[in-house]
């Protein structure tokens, strides 16, 4: 069953956060993340500076393997230094997807 992890956060340093995301990809970490299918970053139109990251994985087990990687932990710690307050995390089993 597909699985998504979410990170909801506020930042006034989004350009720096984008540079971190780019560096993560350039260093090949994206290809090393077990079971990662895609990552979507969304900006809240109603609340300035609020963002949501949705990371989709093949399944829960693969997502947990990714979460346990030291590289993932270092990335999350660096990302947290750029947020206003603590990010909020969520774990969801995907129960339905309708494509257009």
PyMOL commands that set and color helices and strands:
alter all, ss='L'
color gray80, all
select helices_A, chain A and resi 14-26+29-32+60-68+70-80
alter helices_A, ss='H'
color red, helices_A
select strands_A, chain A and resi 3-10+36-43+50-57+88-93
alter strands_A, ss='S'
color yellow, strands_A
deselect
rebuild
show_as cartoon
